[in-house]
C-alpha cells in the first residue's frame, strides 16, 4: 500500500495543501510548527478514521474556518486503487466517502493500513499500562473488524457493570443484577484477549527482529502479553490443536470466574478491577524491565523497534505492507540507530518521515527519497 496523493483544506494550519507522492521513501522537512506533523496526522485520519493527536474533530479545523476536508489516494502493490475523502465540521459532524460512496468509520478497517510513530511514543515505554493498551487497541481496531466489534461491546459491558457497582456500593440495587453484565463482559472480553494474544505473539517476533537490526543485537528485546486474568496454559496461551472458539470459551470461563471472585472488592471500590481493560504489554531487555532499568537511548531504540514490529505484524494479518509514518523520531536517535530505523523499515511499502534537519536523514536514504520542504502550512 502506498499513498500517492494527498489534499488538505482548512486542516490545522493549511488553508489548502496538495502533494503527489511517487517514492517508497518520502521526507517532509522544515522548522517546528511549519505543519509537518499535521501532514502525517491527516494521512492517519484519512486511512483509519482517527487522529493520533486530537481528541476532538474541532481541534483539527483551521482557525477561522467552519469545516475541514481531506482526500487521500492509495494504491496497492497489485494495482488496486482507493480514494478516501473525509469532511468534518467544527461542531463534530463528519462525512466519509470511499471511492465516492458514503461509508462509516468501521468501513476503513484494514483498507489502507498505516503505522504512526512519533517521539511521544517514548511514553508507551515509560508510561502507565493505559498507554500500551491504547497502542494495541488502536492498531488492532484499525485492521480487525472482529476486534473493533468485541472491544466496543466489552467496553460498554464494563461501563454498565461499573454503574451498577456504584449503585450497589450505595445500596440502591440488588446484587443479582451483576450476573448479566459479568456474562457479557466475559463473552466479549474473551474475544478481545484472544486477538490481543495472537497479535502480541506476532508483534513480539517482529519487534525483536527489528530491535536486533537497530542495535546489532546487543541485548534481546522481549515483548509479552500481561493479562490480569491468566491465559489457559500460561503465557504460551492457545494449544495449536484446539480451535479458536474452544480457546475463547476457556478464556470466557476464566474471566467470569475472576469477576465473580472479585465482586465484593469491586463493589467496595465501585469499579471492575480485572479484565482486558486492565491488561498490560510487558517489555524487557534481557531479564531487566525496560521501563525501570532501560537507559533513555535504549528506551528510544525499543520504541522504534516496537513501531517497526507493528508494521510487520500488520502485514502478516492483513496481507498488505503498511505505510509507516515516522514523525520527528530521528533527532532523538544517534546515527547508528537512524540507519537501523530505515534498514528495519524496508519491509514497509512506503516510509513517510518528518524532520527538522535534513542531516538527520542518512545520506544513502536522502539520495533515493522524494523530499519536500514545509513552510508555514505550505508544501514546497
C-alpha positions in Angstrom: 0.0 0.0 0.0 1.3 3.4 -1.0 -0.1 6.9 -0.6 0.0 8.6 -4.0 -1.8 11.9 -3.5 -3.0 14.0 -0.5 -5.2 17.0 -0.5 -6.0 19.2 2.6 -8.4 22.1 3.0 -8.7 24.1 6.3 -6.8 21.4 8.1 -4.7 22.6 11.1 -2.6 25.4 9.7 -3.2 24.5 6.0 -5.7 26.7 4.1 -5.1 24.4 1.2 -2.4 21.8 0.6 -1.8 19.3 -2.1 1.1 16.9 -2.8 1.7 13.9 -5.1 4.0 11.1 -3.9 5.8 8.6 -6.1 8.6 7.3 -3.9 9.0 4.5 -1.4 10.6 7.0 1.0 9.2 10.5 1.4 10.7 13.2 3.6 9.0 16.4 4.8 11.4 18.8 6.4 11.0 22.2 7.9 11.0 24.2 11.1 9.0 23.3 14.2 5.4 24.4 13.8 5.6 24.5 10.0 2.9 21.8 9.6 5.0 18.6 9.1 3.2 16.6 11.8 -0.2 17.8 10.5 0.5 16.0 7.2 1.1 12.7 8.9 -1.9 13.3 11.1 -4.0 13.9 8.0 -2.8 10.6 6.4 -3.6 8.7 9.6 -7.0 10.3 9.9 -7.9 9.5 6.2 -6.6 5.9 6.5 -8.0 4.9 9.8 -10.7 7.5 10.8 -8.8 8.6 14.0 -6.2 11.1 14.8 -3.1 10.1 16.8 -3.0 13.6 18.3 -6.5 15.1 18.6 -9.4 14.0 20.9 -12.0 16.1 19.0 -12.5 16.8 15.3 -12.8 20.5 16.1 -9.1 20.6 17.1 -8.1 19.9 13.5 -10.3 22.6 11.8 -8.2 25.6 10.8 -8.7 28.7 12.9 -11.5 30.9 11.3 -12.9 28.0 9.3 -16.1 26.0 10.0 -15.1 22.7 8.4 -12.1 20.8 7.0 -11.6 18.4 4.2 -9.1 15.6 3.4 -8.7 13.4 0.3 -6.1 10.6 0.2 -5.5 8.4 -2.8 -3.9 5.0 -2.1 -2.5 2.3 -4.5 -1.9 -1.3 -3.5 1.0 -3.3 -4.8 -1.2 -5.3 -7.1 -2.6 -2.1 -8.7 -6.0 -1.6 -7.0 -6.6 2.0 -6.1 -8.7 3.5 -3.3 -9.7 7.2 -2.7 -10.8 8.2 0.8 -12.5 11.5 1.4 -13.5 12.9 4.8 -15.1 16.2 5.6 -15.8 17.3 9.2 -17.2 20.4 10.9 -16.2 22.3 14.0 -19.4 21.0 15.6 -18.2 17.4 15.4 -20.3 16.2 12.4 -18.4 14.1 9.8 -18.9 12.5 6.4 -16.7 9.8 5.0 -16.6 8.5 1.4 -14.6 5.6 -0.1 -14.4 5.7 -3.9 -17.2 8.2 -3.9 -19.7 6.1 -1.8 -20.7 7.2 1.7 -19.2 4.9 4.3 -18.8 4.6 8.1 -15.6 4.7 10.1 -15.7 0.9 10.5 -15.6 0.5 6.7 -12.0 1.8 6.8 -10.8 -1.2 8.9 -8.0 -2.9 7.0 -8.5 -0.8 3.9 -5.3 1.2 3.9 -3.1 0.1 6.9 -0.7 2.7 8.3 1.6 2.6 11.4 2.3 6.0 13.1 5.3 6.6 15.2 6.2 9.8 17.0 8.8 11.0 19.5 5.9 10.9 22.0 5.9 7.1 21.8 8.5 7.1 24.5 5.5 7.4 26.8 4.4 4.0 25.7 7.7 2.6 27.1 7.9 4.8 30.2 4.2 5.5 30.9 1.3 3.7 32.5 -0.3 0.5 31.2 -3.1 2.5 29.6 -0.6 3.9 27.0 0.4 0.5 26.0 -3.1 -0.8 25.9 -4.1 2.2 23.7 -1.3 1.4 21.3 -2.5 -2.2 20.9 -6.2 -1.3 20.8 -5.8 1.3 18.1 -3.6 -0.9 15.8 -5.9 -3.9 16.2 -9.1 -1.8 15.8 -7.7 -0.4 12.5 -7.1 -3.8 10.9 -9.6 -6.2 12.5 -13.4 -5.8 12.3 -13.8 -8.6 14.8 -11.6 -6.9 17.4 -13.3 -3.5 16.8 -16.7 -5.1 17.4 -15.7 -7.1 20.5 -13.7 -4.3 22.1 -16.5 -1.8 21.7 -19.0 -4.2 23.3 -16.7 -5.2 26.1 -16.2 -1.5 27.0 -19.9 -0.9 27.1 -20.4 -4.0 29.3 -17.8 -2.8 31.7 -19.3 0.7 31.8 -22.7 -0.7 32.6 -21.2 -3.0 35.3 -19.3 -0.1 36.9 -22.5 1.9 37.1 -24.2 -1.0 38.8 -21.2 -1.4 41.2 -21.6 2.2 42.3 -25.3 1.7 42.9 -24.6 -1.4 44.9 -22.0 0.4 47.0 -24.7 3.0 47.8 -27.1 0.1 48.5 -29.5 1.2 45.7 -29.7 -2.0 43.7 -29.8 -5.8 44.2 -26.7 -7.9 43.7 -28.2 -10.3 41.3 -28.2 -7.6 38.6 -24.4 -8.1 38.2 -24.7 -11.5 36.7 -25.8 -10.5 33.1 -23.0 -7.9 32.9 -20.5 -10.4 34.2 -21.5 -12.8 31.4 -21.4 -10.0 28.7 -18.0 -8.8 29.9 -16.7 -12.3 29.9 -18.1 -13.2 26.5 -16.7 -10.1 24.7 -13.6 -9.8 26.8 -12.6 -13.4 25.9 -12.5 -12.5 22.2 -10.5 -9.3 23.0 -8.0 -11.4 24.9 -7.8 -14.0 22.2 -7.0 -11.4 19.4 -4.6 -9.5 21.7 -2.7 -12.7 22.5 -2.4 -13.7 18.8 -1.4 -10.2 17.8 1.2 -9.7 20.5 2.8 -13.0 19.6 3.3 -11.7 16.1 4.4 -8.3 17.5 7.0 -9.9 19.7 8.7 -11.8 16.8 8.7 -8.7 14.5 9.8 -6.2 17.2 12.6 -8.5 18.5 13.9 -8.8 14.9 13.7 -5.1 14.3 15.5 -4.4 17.6 18.3 -6.7 16.6 18.7 -4.8 13.3 18.6 -1.5 15.1 21.1 -2.3 17.8 23.2 -5.0 16.4 21.7 -7.5 18.9 23.5 -6.0 21.9 20.6 -7.1 24.2 17.5 -9.0 23.2 14.1 -7.3 23.4 11.3 -9.4 24.9 7.6 -8.4 24.3 4.9 -10.3 26.1 1.2 -10.1 26.9 0.4 -9.5 30.5 -3.3 -10.1 31.1 -4.9 -9.5 34.5 -6.7 -12.9 34.1 -4.2 -15.7 33.4 -4.3 -17.4 29.9 -5.1 -21.1 29.8 -1.8 -23.0 29.5 0.1 -19.9 30.8 1.8 -17.3 28.6 2.1 -19.8 25.8 -1.7 -19.5 25.5 -3.6 -21.5 23.0 -2.8 -25.1 22.3 -2.5 -25.2 18.5 -4.6 -28.3 18.4 -7.5 -26.5 19.8 -9.6 -24.3 17.7 -10.1 -20.6 18.4 -13.7 -21.0 19.6 -12.7 -23.6 22.2 -9.8 -21.3 23.4 -12.2 -18.3 23.6 -14.6 -20.4 25.7 -11.8 -21.2 28.1 -10.9 -17.5 28.4 -14.5 -16.6 29.0 -14.8 -19.2 31.7 -11.7 -17.8 33.4 -12.9 -14.2 33.1 -16.3 -14.8 34.6 -14.8 -16.8 37.5 -12.4 -13.9 38.1 -15.2 -11.3 38.0 -17.3 -13.3 40.5 -14.4 -13.8 42.8 -13.8 -10.1 42.9 -17.4 -9.0 43.4 -17.1 -7.8 47.0 -13.9 -5.9 46.3 -15.3 -4.4 43.1 -18.5 -3.3 44.9 -16.3 -1.6 47.7 -14.3 0.2 45.0 -17.1 0.9 42.6 -15.1 -0.3 39.6 -14.3 -3.5 37.7 -10.8 -4.5 38.8 -9.9 -7.2 36.4 -10.3 -7.9 32.7 -8.8 -6.7 29.3 -9.3 -3.0 30.3 -6.5 -3.6 32.9 -4.1 -5.7 30.8 -0.5 -4.6 30.0 2.2 -5.2 27.5 5.5 -6.4 29.0 8.8 -5.0 27.6 12.2 -6.3 28.8 15.8 -6.1 27.7 17.3 -9.4 28.7 16.0 -10.0 32.2 15.5 -6.3 33.1 12.3 -4.4 32.8 12.7 -1.7 30.1 10.6 0.9 31.9 12.6 0.7 35.1 16.1 -0.2 34.0 16.5 0.9 30.4 18.6 3.9 29.6 17.0 6.8 27.6 18.8 5.6 24.4 17.7 2.0 24.9 14.1 3.1 25.5 14.0 5.2 22.4 15.5 2.3 20.3 12.9 -0.1 21.7 10.1 2.4 21.0 11.3 2.5 17.4 11.6 -1.3 17.2 8.0 -1.7 18.6 6.5 0.5 15.9 8.5 -1.2 13.1 7.4 -4.5 14.6 3.8 -3.3 14.4 4.3 -2.7 10.7 5.4 -6.3 10.3 2.5 -7.7 12.4 0.0 -5.6 10.4 1.4 -7.1 7.2 1.1 -10.6 8.4 -2.5 -10.1 9.5 -3.8 -8.1 6.5 -1.5 -9.4 3.8 -0.7 -5.8 2.9 2.5 -3.9 3.6 1.6 -0.8 5.5 2.6 2.8 5.1 5.0 3.7 8.0 4.7 7.3 9.3 7.8 8.5 11.3 7.1 11.8 12.9 10.3 13.6 14.0 11.8 10.5 15.7 15.3 10.6 14.1 16.5 13.7 16.1 16.3 11.7 19.3 18.4 8.8 18.0 22.1 8.6 17.3 23.5 8.0 13.8 23.7 4.2 14.2 20.0 3.9 15.3 18.9 6.2 12.4 20.5 3.9 9.9 18.8 1.0 11.7 15.4 2.5 11.6 15.5 2.7 7.8 17.1 -0.7 7.5 14.4 -2.3 9.6 11.6 -0.3 7.8 12.5 -1.9 4.4 9.5 -4.2 4.9 7.1 -1.3 4.7 5.6 -0.5 1.4 6.3 3.2 2.0 8.0 5.2 4.7 7.0 8.9 5.2 9.2 10.7 7.6 9.3 14.3 9.0 12.5 16.0 10.2 13.5 19.5 11.3 17.1 18.8 10.0 17.7 17.0 6.7 21.1 16.0 8.1 19.2 13.6 10.4 18.2 11.6 7.3 21.1 9.2 6.5 22.8 10.3 3.2 22.0 7.0 1.5 18.3 7.4 2.3 18.2 11.0 1.1 19.6 10.0 -2.2 16.7 7.8 -3.0 13.9 9.8 -1.3 11.3 12.3 -2.5 12.0 15.4 -0.4 9.6 18.3 0.3 10.1 21.4 2.4 7.2 22.6 4.6 6.9 26.3 5.4 4.1 27.8 7.4 1.4 25.4 6.1 2.7 25.3 2.6 4.4 22.3 0.9 7.3 23.4 -1.4 
